[in-house]
Structures are given as structure tokens and as C-alpha cells.
Amino acid sequence: MMWEPTVVNIEKRRQSLESARNSWIGEWREIRDNLMPDLGVFTLSPQQQGRGERTDSNILDSTGTMAAHYLAAGLMAGLSPANRPWFKLLPRDPDLATHAPVRRYLDDAEAAMYQVFGHSNFYNCAHHVYLELGTFNTAAQSILSDPMDAIITKTYTIGEYALGQNQAGRVNEWCRAYIMTADQMVDAFGMDELPPSVQADVRDSARGQNQHIVVHYVGPNPGTDPEKMDAASMPYVSLFYLDGKHENKFLRRGGFRQFPFQTPRWFVKPNDVWGVGPGRWALPDVKMLQRQTEDMLVGAAKLVDPPTIATTDILANGGVNSVPGGVTVVNQMAPGSAGQGARSLYDNYRPDLSALSSLVINTQNMIRERFFANLFASILMGSDTQKTAREIIERSNEKMTLIGPVVDRLQSEYLKPTVERTFSIIQEMGMLPDAPEELEGQELTISYKSILAQAQQMVGLTQMEQGFLFLGNLAKVKPEVLDKLDGDKLADSYWGALGAPSDCLHDENEVLEIRTERAKKEQLQEAAAYAQQGAQTAQTLGQTPAGGNNALSALMGAMGQVAGR
């Protein structure tokens, strides 16, 4: 054991993780203030007040905010939509994928998982994950078992948690400080586990809503023991304690067999645990847009209610009355006395609002580009809502190239852990059918069939199509070139890349039976054709004269002579 998970040691781990996080908080605050004022928690103290106050005073133009929401909706529809299948379970051994018992088991397991996702709060939380991801470039959720809905999903906002990762760059540590009331702590941990001060709050009805800071840490267990099944021996420890109370007593001590948190990042720099992405890249443009919008509003206000130049007699009579229908009294103006009375400061110069408007529009477009608005317009906009992957890749080929690595990262850091965690939970609950013998000792893999995943795979389909057309044209002059083509592999690869249902294809045994039966029929047809040809030949010979007899008699006689020698 390298170190013992005591409250003091876990607090040291927490301080280390939060110290590594603190250098990012300044940027996250700026993003929050200019893009997404309703997200992000950067200060935490009991009895916090004013949570309902508006925090969007920096935002004059909400283009950035709406672009971030648009990105989140596009990722939701493109990667994990609630109204269509977005993943498929496959055996590690591809030869097993077409076996009927294996396919039935995997289809039943998928149906059970989709039902669990649909009945739980997963899809609501997934949208929040994508919103945090696009805005702050790092997101976090957890999936825990739930007796009612099988799973319960929780999401977190930037600033309230800290992360750590292993040498492979995978997040494997989680720490969060959050506020709970004394009454909530009783429900969560039980009265006996609470410190005396919190127990006193609970007993006093007036103090039951007093707030306290609770710390939750999940990380690798230095004392894990694979031969034991108790919580203290699991691969990951789960520890709760009261902030500032270091009497080495946990509120709860548990564990997980799997890391329960999913923490996707948009893009990660080497040796960093926190992501960078659209929110960071768009921040300068968003701040510039607020300045441009302010300038345009000021210019418009000056045109509507312009500053004036007035002579002293106007000022002596109380100034210019600028309300509608107002009267301003001036001395009688003599011919040529243009300097008397009052006039707009902008008689000779007017603010060019059209130029300012063009600047604003250009900046708005740049912000939308940062959030891939054009790509997701292909998914979300238009009268035809049933977009296909081919249509998307053809309309937004360049954008798919840019977002392709992000799709890969989201599949590995978000979707894959989500599916694996849910599969493990419902399997432990006995909600899955018994696996067939063919899958004993076999690992399962995940194939993604969402629109974005298919659009990414469509690049490979286009290459297959071009290669097939090339070979087809070449076969016109070199037919033997088709011997290079494995039609079965091409069909399986193309079908799988399309994300089409696998049960529409025959498995290998069925294909073998079909081809064997076809071969038998072809042999019978050939034999019948040969028999018919032989009969016709015999009839022809029998009818052909050869001396006094027909040709067939002569031929049979000659054969008899040969046989008698």
C-alpha cells in the first residue's frame, strides 16, 4: 500500500488537484461572463445568497450564447439522439457477429439499454454535457445505479470539481466540494455519521437548513484487493467528508468497480487534464462583438437623440426641449444669423451605422464558425428533418474533416464509458438475458451509428465506391482483375459503415447453405443440359444416312469391332 486513504491524505489529494485547476479559473470566469452566465461555480460558501440575481450584464449581443446552445443541440442530435439508435454492440471476434444466438443476445441487450436510457434522465443530462463541453471545453457527468430507473445520471458545472489523470491521459480522479443542508446530510449519510455540530443543527428545527460544505473524492484505491468484494477493496474509493473537519472520520466510505464519471474534453494539450475548444477560441470574438454592439447602440442613440449646439439665449431659457411636440423659445433670428438658436452636432457629420453593422455581422459569423454552426445547420435546419449521413458529408465535407477528431474523442471519452457503465449496472441487476456460449470469455465492442459517426464513416464509403467503380471499368478490358475483389468483405464493410441493421444480412452459415443449394441447382441444370444435348446428338446421328444404314448404326458397329479385337 502506497498511502492510506485517510481524511488528511485525501484532503492533500484534493488540494493538489484544485491547485492544478486554479490557473484555468480566470479564463472560465471570462467565458462564463461573456458566453454562458448561468453556468460555472467559482465561489462556494455556506448560506450563499443572491443565487437568482441576473449575471448577464456583460452581454449585449447573445450570438455567442445561442451559438453554444446550437452546438450542444447539434452534438445531441448528431451523436446520441433520443429518437433513434446511436450505438450497436458487437463481439470482439467479428466472425461471431453473424451467429444467430449471438446476434439475438446483442439485439436484446441493446433493446434493454435503450429502454433504460429512455426511462432515466440520461438524455436530459447529455444535453447539459454537450453545452458544458462546447462552452468550457470540459464536461463531467456520473452514472450511478438507481432502484427505480436502473441508472441515474448527474451532471456538474465547471469550477465545482477537480480532475486528475493517469499516465495514459485518462481521467481517473475526481474531487468535488458542494453545499448540503444539515437535513440533507441526515438523509444522505445518517445521523450517527454526522459531527456533533451538524447533529445539533438537525435537532433544532430552526437550524436544519444551515448549510455545510461536503467534499466527495473518487480515485484509485491504493488498497484494492481483487479477491475481496467489499467496498474498501474495490478498484476505486468513494469518500465523503465534511470540509474543515479533519478528525479523520468519513461521512461515508464506499467504492466502485468502474470509474463512475465520464469527463469528455474537446481537445487536450499534452500533459493537461483540462480541455480547450470553441468557448476559448470564440472568447476574443465574443468580447469584440460586445464592444462593437455597444458602439453601434451609442451611435444609433446619438442619431435618434443627437447632442446639440445652442446659443446662450437657448441656454438662458432652459435649453432644448427634445420631447415630441416640445417647444424651444429662441430670439428672432436675423438673416444670416446661422449661429443663433440650436442645431444638431451632426449636421455636417453623421455616424456611419452601416459600417458598424457590417462589422457586427462579420464578427457574428466568425463566432458561429467557431461553434460549427454551418455543420449543425445541415442536421438541425431545413424542411427535411430526416437528414442522411451522405447528405451531411456532401454538404459539409470540410467541416466534418475539422470536427472528425472531436467525434472520435467524444466516442472514447463520453459515449463508450457511458455505454459500458450502463451495461455493467443493468447486468448486475439481472436485466440482461444470459449470454450464449459463443460469447463466453469474449469482450464486446461498440459500433456507433449516429448521424455524425456515419458521416465520418462516409468518407471511407466514398473511397470504397470509387475503388469498386475503378475495378469495374478496368474489368471491361481485364476481366481477371475482379479476382482481386473479395465481394463478401466489401459488402460487410459497406453495410457496417452505413450503420444498416445487421439482421438484414444472412450469417455465414445461411450464406453457405444458399450457395450450396444454388450450386446443386446449377449442377442439375448443367446435367440436364448435357443430357438434352446428348439426346439431340443421338437423334441426329440416328437420322443421318451412312451407306445402307444410318450413321448411328455404323458408329455402333465400328465401336463393337474395336471392342472385339
N, C-alpha and C positions, 0 to 999 in steps of 0.2 A: 504494500500500500504506500503510495507516494505521499499522500496527505489525508487527513481525516476530515470529513465534511461536518465540521462544527460551525456554529453561528459565526464565530470570529473568523474562521477561514473563508467561509462563504462571503462574508462582508468584504474581505480583502479581494476576492474574485470580483465582486460587484464593483468595487471602487476602481479596479483595474479596467474593467470593461467600460465603465462610464467615463473614465479618463480618456480612453481611446476614442470615445464617441464625441466628446465635448468640442473638438475642433470643427465638427460639422454643424453644430447647432446654429452658429451665426448665419450660415447660408440657408439652413432650413427655415429660420425665422424670416429672412427676406422673401423666400418663396411663399411662405405662409401669408405674409402681409400683403404681397402683391398678386398672388395667384389663388390661394385656397384658404381664406381666413377662418374657415370653420374646422380645419384640421390642424393637428400638431399640438402637443402639450410640452411646454418647456419650463414651466414652474409648477411646483407641487407643494402645497402646504395645507394642513388641516383647516377646516372652517373657511375654505375658499369661497369668496362671494363674487357676485357680478358675472356669473357664467353666461347669462343670457344677453349681455350687452353686445352691441354690434362691434365687429372688429375689421370692417372693410373700408375704413376711412381712406386708405391709400389707393383704392381702386375707383377710377373714373370711367374706364373702359373695360368691360368684362370679357373681352375677346379671349384672353389667356385662360380665364376660369372656364369659359364654355368650351374652349379647345381641349382642356384637360378632361372635362366630362365627356366630350366627344370621343377622345382616345379611349377612355375607360369603357364606354358603351361599345366601341368598335372591337376592343380586345375581348369583351364579354361575348359579343355575337360571333366573333371570328375564332375563338379558342375553346370556350366552354359554354355554349348556349344551353338554355334550359329546355328548349323546344325541339332539339334534335340530338342524335347521338354524336359524341365527340371523342370517344376512345373505344378501343377494342382490345380485348385480352387475347394473347397468343402464347402458345408454348415456346420455350426457348428452342426446342428442336423443330424446325419448320416442317419436317416430314410428318409430325403428329397433327398438324393443323387441319388436315383433311380427313382424319379418322372420325367417323360418326359419333362415337361416345365422347371423344374429346371435344368435338365441336358443340355437342349438346350441353356438356357441362359448362363450357366457357360462355355459351349463349345464356344459360340460366344464371350464371354468376354475374354477367353484365346486366341482365334484367333486374336482378336483386340490387345491384349497386345503383343503377339509375333510379330505382324506386326509393332507395334511401336518400339519395341526393335530392330528389324531388320533394320528399316529405320533410326533410330537415331545412335548416336555414342556410344551407351551403351557398345557393345561388345569390341570395341577398348579400352574403359576405364576400363572395367572389367579386362582385362589382366594386365593393369598397377596396379590395386588394388591388384591383387594376387602377382605381383612382389614386391611391397612395403611390403605386408604382410609377405611374406617368408623371405625377406631381413631384414627389420627393425621391423617386428613383429607387426606393427600397420599400418593401411592404412586408407585412407579417400577419399570419393567422395561425390558429391552432385548431386541431380536430381532436375531440375527446369523445369517449363513449357516453351514451345517454340512454337511460332505460326506456324513455318514451319514443324517441325518434332514431334510435341506434347510434347516431352521431350528433354532436352539437359543435358548430363552428363559431369561433370567436375571432374578431379582428382587432387590430391595435393601430394606433396612430403614431406617427413619427415623433420622437423625442421622449416617449414614455417607456421605451425599452432599450436595452443594450444587447449587442450580439458579439459572439466570439466564434472563430472558425478554426478548423484543424489544418494540418499541413497541406491537405489536398484542396483547400479553399472551400470546404463545405461547412456551412454554419452548424455548429454542434453545441453552442452555449447560448442561453437566453436568461436575461435578468430584467425584471420589471418592478418598479415601485408604483403603487397606486393607493387610492384612498378608499377606506371602508369605514362605515359607522360601527359603533360598538354592537348594535343589534345585528348587523350583517355578519360580524365576526363570530357571534354566537352560532348563527345558522351554519356558517362555513366550517368552523373548527371545533365547536362545542365549548361549553362554559369552563370545563376543567382545564383546557389548554390555554386559556387566556391569562395574561398577567393580572395581578391584583387590581391595578389601576383601571384596567378595562372592565374587569368584573364589577367594580364599583359603579362604573358608568351604566352597565346593564341593569343593575339593581335599582338605579334611580331613574324613574320614568322620564324625568326632565333631561337626563344626560344620555339617553340611549342613542340619540342621533349625533353625539360627539364623534368627530372623525379622527381616524388614526392612519398612519402610513404603514402599509404592509408590503414586504418585499417577497417576490417569488423568484426563485432561481432554479433553472433546469440545465443540467450539463452532464458530461461523462462521469460515471461513478468510479472513483478510484478503488472502491472495494467490491466491484462486481464479481459475482460468482455464478458461472453458467449452470452449476449443478443445483443451485437453490432457486426457488420460485418466489421468495418473499420480496417485498418492495425494496428493502435495503440492499438486495443483491442484484437488482436489475441493472442493465447497461447504463441507464440514465437516472440520476437522482432528481427528485422534485421536492423542494424545500421551501417552506413559508416561515417567515419570522417577522416580528414587529420592529420597524426601524427605530434605532436608538436604544433598543433593549437587548443588550449583549450578554445576558446571563446564561448564554449557551443553551437556550431552550427554544426548540422549534414549535411553531403553532401546528404544523403538520409535516410529516416526513413520509414521502412516497417515492415512486419510481415509475419508469416507463421502459418497455422493451424496445420501443422505437422512439426516435426524436419526434415529439408531437407537433412541432412548429414547422410551418412552411414559410420560407423567407426569400421570395424571388427578388432579384436585383436586375435592373435594366442592363447595365454594363458595369463591370467591376475592374478597376485598375489593379495591376499586380500588387499583392500584399495588402490590399484594402478589403475590409469587410462590408463597407457601405457602397451603394451603387451611385452612379451618375447617369444622367439621361435627359429626357425632354424638359423637365422642370428646370434643371440647372442651365441647359443650353438656351432656353427661351427667356430666362430671367432678365438679361440685359435688354432684350427687345420689349419685354413687358414693361419694364421701368421706363424705357424711352417712350412707349406708347402713352403712358400716363402723363408724361411731360408734354407730348405733342397734343394730346386731348385737352389738357389744361390750357395750352397756348391758344388752341382753336376756340375754346369756350370763352376765353378772355377777349379774343378778337371779335367774336360774334356779339358779346355783350357791349363792346365799345361801339359797334355799328348800330345796335338797337338803341342804346342809350349813350351817345358819344359824349366825351368831355367837350366842354365849350370854352370859347374865348369871349369875354364880356368886357364892356367898358365900365368905367367907375359908376356911371349913373344906374346901370343894371344892378351892380352890387349894392348900391345905396338903397335901392328899392326892394331888397330881399333876394336878389339872384334870379336865376332862370327857373320858371315853373315848368317842369318837364312832364307833368302828369297829362294824360289825354284830355284835351279841351282846356288846358291851363292857359292863362294869360300872363304875359310878361310885359310890364309897362316900361317903355323907353322914351327918352326925349325925342322930339321930332327930328328926323334925320334930314339934314340938308343934302342937296345934290353933291355927290362926290364924297360924302362922309361915310365911306365904307367901313371906317374903323370904329364907328359908333354902334351901339346895340350889342347883339350876341350872335355868334355863328359857331358851327361845329369845328372842332380842331382838325377834322379830317376832310374839310372842303377840298383841299389840294392833295391829300394822301389818304387812301383807304387800305386797311389790312387786306391782304390777298388770301381770303379764306379758301379759294380753290386750290392754291398751292399747299396750304396746310392740310386740306382734306386729302390731297394726293399722298402726302407723307404719311398720314394716319392709315390710309388704305394699304399702302405698301408695307407698313410695319405690321398691320393686322395679318396680311398674307404671310409674312415671314413667320409670325407666331404660329399660324395654322400649319405651316410647313414643318415647324419643329415638332408638332404633335401629330404629324402624318394625317392631316385632315383629308387630303385628296384620296389617300388609300382607303380610309374607312368610309368615305363617301360612296365608294364602289360597293360597300357592304350594306350601309345603312340607308343611303338615299336612293331616290328614283322610284318610279311607279312599280317596277318589277322587284319585289322584295325577295324573290327566290333566286338570288344570285348564285351562279355556279362558280366553282374554283377556276374553271377555264376562263370565264368572263373576267374574273378579278385579275388573273395573271396577265391576260391580254390587255386590260385597261390600265393596269398599274404595275407593269413589269419592273420598272426602275425602283418604285417604292418597295415592292416585295423583296428586291435584292437588298435594300437597306435594312428592312425590318426582319429579314430572314434569320440573322444571328440572334435577335431578341426572341423570336418564336422558339428557337432551339433552347435558349436559356430558360424561358418560361416553362417549356415542357419538362426540362430536367430539374428545375428548382421549385416549380409550383405544381404542375399537373401530375407529374409522376409521383412525388411524395403524397399528394392528396389521394390519388387512386390507391396507392399501396397502403396508406394508413387506414383508409376506409375499408379496403378489402380485409386487412388484418383484424379490424374491430368486429365486422359482421361475421367473419369466420369464427372468432372466439365466441360470439353469441349464438352460433349454430344456425345462422341464417342462410348458409350456402349449402348446396347439395354435396353429397360425397363425391370426391374426385375419382375418376376412373383409374384403373391400374396403370394405364399407359402414362399417366402424369405423376406417378409415384417417384419422388426424388427429382422431379423436373421443376425448373423455375419458370415463371410466367413473365412475359414481356408485354409492353403496352404499345399499341399502334394508335396514332392519333388521326382522326377522320374529320376534324373540324374544317371549316372553310379555309382558314389561314394555313393549316397544316397541309391540306390538299393543294392549295395554291402553290405552296412551297414545293410540293412534290411534282406539280405540273411541269416544272422546269425539266425534270427527269423524263416525264412522259413525252414532252416535245422532242427530246433527244431520241427516245425510242422510236417515235413516229418517223422522224427524219431518217434514222438508220434503216427502218423497215422499208420506207419508200426508196431509198438508195439501192438496197439489195433487190427490191422488186424490179427496178429499172435495169439493174445490172444483169438480172436473171434472164432478161429478154435476149441477151447475146451470149451469156454464160450461164446456162441453167444449173450447172453443177455448183454454183456459188450458194444456192439455197441449202446445200448440205451443211453449211456452217451455222445455220439458224436453228436454234432449239425453240420450237414453237410453244411447247408446254411452259418453259421457263418465261418466255416472253409474255404469254397470256397471264400467268400467275403474277408476274411483276407489274404488268399494266393494270390488272384488276385490283391488286392490293394498293397501288398508288392512287387509284381513283377513289378508294375507300368504299367500293361497292360491297354488298353483302356477300360474305364467303359462302353462305349456304346456297347461293345460286350456281356455284360451280360443283361439278362432281368430284368426289375424292378419288384418290389414286386407284383404289380397288374397283370403284364404279367405272372409271375410265378404262381400266384393264378389261373388265367384263364387256363393256361396249365395243372395244376394239377387237376382242377375241371373237365376239359374236359377228361383228362385221367381217372379220377375216374368214370365218366359216362360210358366211353367205357368199362372199366373193369367190371362195374355193368351189362351192357348189355351182355358182353361176358359170365359172370357168369350165368345170367338169361338164356341165350341161351343154355349154357352147362347143366343147371338144367333141362330145358325143353326137351333137347335132351335125357338126362338120363332118365327122366320120361317117355318119349315116348318109349324108348327102354325097360324100365321095364314093361310098359303096354303091349307091343308087346310080350315080353317073357311070361308074365302071361297068355295072351290070347292064346298062343300056347301050354301051358303046360296042359296036361290032368289032371282031378280031378274027378274020378268016370265017369259018362256018359258025363259030361260037362267039359269045360276047367277050369283051376284054377281061371281065372278072373271072370267067372260066379259064381263060388262058393263063391268067396270073396265078390262080389257084393250082392249075396243073403244073406250072413251072415251079411253084414252091414245093409241090409234092415230089417232083423229080429231085430237087435239091435235097430234100429230107431223106430220100431213099438211097442216096449214094453213100 
